[in-house]
Structure formats: structure tokens, C-alpha cells
Amino acid sequence: MKMFLLLILLQIGFVCTVFSQSFRDTVSAHTYVPYGIVKLDSVIKNGIMYRYHTNATGRYYISSDDKNFTTSNMKIGSKFHKIKNLGRLKNYIGWGYYLELPAGWNAYLCMDKSEIDSSKVLFFFSMEKEIFESILEK
């Protein structure tokens, strides 16, 4: 009887470990973007890594957190107080605060309004078809 209980406990432990890893792999393969949770693909163009998604309804999303990416005199890590005049501060409710830049890109800063003044650019993103296509063209 003790051996039977030990085998059951070991089997439950194994199942929980495998399920837990499987669940983490599934969740980590998806990203929360302004219009939902999506699976992002990756591409490297001119030495810069981009992540992107599009769907059948014509929504486009492309982003980069590559240290070599720059736009509108900004780069990853640029401090908000130095760049706040280069764009317009906007918010996607539930997603975060960003600067809308003239070149069609946006600089993502933070999730919480109280963090804006001390924030830095975490990544750049765009949902414009023209930018999406220019990066993914062969």
C-alpha cells in the first residue's frame, strides 16, 4: 500500500511539472499588444531585430527593443525628460504610455502614469501598414 501511494505521488509530481512547463511555454510564446494577445514572429533587417504580427482583419504591429534601433533622435533607454518634446504622450488603456513620434513610430515608456517622469524608452512600435511593409519587404 505504501509503495502504491508513493508511485501515485511521484506520478502526480511528474504530471504537474510537465504541465507547468508546457503552460509556461505556451504563455511565453504570446505577447500583449494594444489590440490583444498575439504570437509575434521575428525578422532581422539591416542588423536590427524586429518582432511583428498581422492578422486577417488588417491589423499590423511591429516593434523593436534592439539597442541599434533609432528613430526621431531616440534610442532604447532614452530618458523621458530629455525626449518628451519630440512627440505626443498617449495612452492605450490597459497597455501603457508611449510617445507618438512624427516618423510613424511610437516610443513605449511604461504602464503606470506615476512612472512617466522617471521612465525610459523600453521599445519602439508601430501599427502603420507602410512601416510594417517597409521592414518586411524582401
Sequence and secondary structure as in RCSB ss.txt:
>XXXX:A:sequence
MKMFLLLILLQIGFVCTVFSQSFRDTVSAHTYVPYGIVKLDSVIKNGIMYRYHTNATGRYYISSDDKNFTTSNMK
IGSKFHKIKNLGRLKNYIGWGYYLELPAGWNAYLCMDKSEIDSSKVLFFFSMEKEIFESILEK
>XXXX:A:secstr
 HHHHHHHHHHHHHHHHHHHHHHHHHHHTEEEETTEEEE EEEEETTEEEEEEE TT  EEEEE  TT EETTEE
TT BHHHHGGGSEEEEETTTEEEEE TTS EEEEESSGGGGGG B  EEEE  HHHHHHHH  
